[in-house]
């Protein structure tokens, strides 16, 4: 999941870079439709953020499910130190 988030942050960086390079300077104002370019960049950014949000929520749901399972196992085997460490690790992720 962390790798997916890193890739998505890279997408944001690329969008910002594209925005900085496509907004026309005073000498190119008449040659480029800045509003259309901005609209397309905005749409790309919103799609990236929506996708990121969906992935984060999915990650939280999966990790919460693992934590629940580990808690149930922990109640059955309270002396298992390895299980406790794994539970704490998953809780930290959430």
C-alpha positions, 0 to 999 in steps of 0.5 A: 500500500505504501508503494501505491501511495508513493506512486500517487504522490509522484502523479501529484508532483507531475501534475504540479510540474505540468501546471507550472509548465503549461500556464502561458506566460504573457507572451503566449497568452493568445496561443494557449487556452489556459482555462481548458488546460487548467480544467484538464489538470484539475480533473487529473488531480481530482481523479488521482485524489479520489483513487488515493482516498479509495486505496487508503480506505481499503487499506484501513479496512483490510488492516482493521480486519487483520487487527480484529482477527489477531485480537480474537486469536490473542484472547485464545492464546494470551501467552503468545508473545509473537502474536502480541507483537504482530497485533501491535504492528498491525495496530500501528498501521491503522 
